Amino acid sequence: MFPKINDVLYISMDTEDENEAKAIYKSRIADLDDNAMLIEVPIADGSGRLKKLYIGDELSASFTTEGGMNHYFNSYVLGYQEDAVLLVRIRKPEKGDITSVQRRGYLRVTAELELSVTTKGSPPFLTKTVDVGGGGVSFHLNTDVGQRMEEGMVASFWILIPYKNGALEHVPFEGEVVRVQKLSSSQSVAMVKFVQILDVERQKLIRFCFERQFDLRKV
C-alpha cells in the first residue's frame, strides 16, 4: 500500500543529535508525483513546534490506512515547493521500501532490551525483553531471584530504547500480563499488552521496531 494525499505521516529524524532523534513530528501529504511526496512542514507532536527541514535530511516515516494497517518507510528531503503554503518534497518510497503490519498487532521484532518492572507492593526489578512491538512486549522472568508474575497482573514498566544513531530513550508504560510461558523450573517468559501508553511513547517504540526490521532485512 502506497501513501496517498491527506494521509498523516509520523516522522522522526535520522540524526546524531540525541535530542532531535527523540522527537516525533506529524505532517500531512498534500500532493504526489512520480518520484516525490509533497508534505506540509512537520509539527512536533505535542508542542506544535514547526520543524525546519533541509535538503538531504534523512527521515523515518509511518502512516496508517483505513483498513488498520501500519506502514513504515525511510525517505529523505529533495527540496521545497511554494504553494498556498510551503511544502516539502521528500522521496517517494518504492513498493519494496514499505513494511506493512496489521494495526491490531503492530510491527513486532526480536530484541534484547533493558526493561524495568514494578508491581504493586514489590520493589522493581530489571530484566531483558524477548521481543517488542507497538502493542506490547515479552520478557524473561527468573524465579530464582524472585521475579514472578501471573496472568492478569498489571504493572508499571519502562524500557530502554537504543536507536541506530546512538540515541537512547526511556519509554514508560503500564501493561497487563496476558500469558506466562514456563521454559524451565526457574525460567519463564511473560507476554504483556499495553493498557496505558502515550501515543508519542508508542511511536518511539514503533520507530525502533522499524529500524530493527530494516537492519534485519539487510542481513
Secondary structure, 3 states (H helix, E strand, C coil): CCCCCCCEEEEEECCCCHHHHHCCEEEEEEEECCCEEEEECCEECCCCCECCCCCCCEEEEEEECCCCEEEEEEEEEEEEEECCCEEEEEECCCHHHCEEEECCCCCEEECCCEEEEECCCCCCEEEEEEEEECCEEEEEEEHHHCCCCCCCCEEEEEEEEECCCCCEEEEEEEEEEEEEEECCCCEEEEEEEEEECCHHHHHHHHHHHHHHHHHHHHC
